[in-house]
């Protein structure tokens, strides 16, 4: 049951993100949140950890974006 919910959530997130125009920062942050939340949710099976994984993934996506932009400037 939980795997089905997480899979449906991941599909819904992917469709939502593909339907709009976003900046690179927004796209990388939201992708990080989706991947982090899904991974933590699948590993632990608990929504609390999925939320923590989404927060960590969002932070990681944001930092990745800043690093990429810094590399492009140099």
Buried (B, 14 or more C-beta within 10 A) or exposed (E): EEEEEBEEBBEEBEEEBEEEEEEEBBBBBBBBBBBBBBBBBBEBEEBEBBBBBBBBBBBBBBEBBEEEEEEEEE
